Amino acid sequence: MYYKGKNLKLNLENIAILQTGVFAKPVKSGEIAYLQSKHFDENGQLTSVLYPDLKPNNQTNRHLLKPGDVLFAAKGLKNFSTLYESMDIPAVASTSFFVIRLQENFQSKVLPEYLVWFLNQPASMQFLKGKATGTSLPSISKTTLEELQISVPDLKTQKIVLKIAQLKDQEKRLKAELEILIEKKMQQQIINAINK
C-alpha cells in the first residue's frame, strides 16, 4: 500500500468513518459530558472544565466517544479539528462536530494526531471553508469533509511532522512569553525613570 518515497493520497472517506454529533439538551447533573464548540478555543484546545450534563440513553450510548476519535467543528466561523483523549467521564460530541474515526485497516497506518494536524492546515481549511454553505452560520457538509484529500506518508514521517509542529508551537509560546517579559521590563524602566 505504501511506496517507498511516495505519499498515499486518499479522500478522508476512504480512511475514516464520519458521523455527526448528537443533538441533546444538557441537564444540571448527568453521567455523560456533552462536548460543544464553546468548550474549545479556535485552535481546538479545551478551555472549559467539563461536567457530566447528559443522562445516558440509547442515542448517547451509541455515540460515546473513543480515545483517538477526531472531532471537527463544522458549524460557524470557528472551524478546527481536535483529538478526543480519554476523560474521567464518558462523553459525546454535539451536532457542532463531525466525529471522525479511522477505519480499522487504517488505524495502524494513520496517527489520529497526524490527521488532526492535517485537517488544521491552512490548505485543508481553505478547501473546506471554500465549500461551506450558509452566510450567518456557515456550515461545512459531511460530503465536503469526506472529499478532502489526505496526504498519508509512512508512520515515521508522520511522527517527524508532529514533532516539528510541536517544536513550532513551543517556539511560538516562548516568543509570546519573551515579548511579555520585554514589555514588563520596558514599563518598569519607564516608571523608574519617571520616579527618579
Stockholm file with secondary structure:
# STOCKHOLM 1.0

chainA/1-196         MYYKGKNLKLNLENIAILQTGVFAKPVKSGEIAYLQSKHFDENGQLTSVLYPDLKPNNQTNRHLLKPGDVLFAAKGLKNFSTLYESMDIPAVASTSFFVIRLQENFQSKVLPEYLVWFLNQPASMQFLKGKATGTSLPSISKTTLEELQISVPDLKTQKIVLKIAQLKDQEKRLKAELEILIEKKMQQQIINAINK
#=GR chainA/1-196 SS CCCTTCCEEEEHHHHEEEEECBCCCCCSSCSEEEECGGGBCTTSCBCSCCCEEECCCHHHHHTCCCTTCEEEECBSSCCCEEECCCCSSCEEEBTTEEEEEECGGGTTTSCHHHHHHHHTSHHHHHHHHHTCBCSSSCBCCHHHHHHCEEEECCHHHHHHHHHHHHHHHHHHHHHHHHHHHHHHHHHHHHHHHHHC
#=GC SS_cons         CCCTTCCEEEEHHHHEEEEECBCCCCCSSCSEEEECGGGBCTTSCBCSCCCEEECCCHHHHHTCCCTTCEEEECBSSCCCEEECCCCSSCEEEBTTEEEEEECGGGTTTSCHHHHHHHHTSHHHHHHHHHTCBCSSSCBCCHHHHHHCEEEECCHHHHHHHHHHHHHHHHHHHHHHHHHHHHHHHHHHHHHHHHHC
//
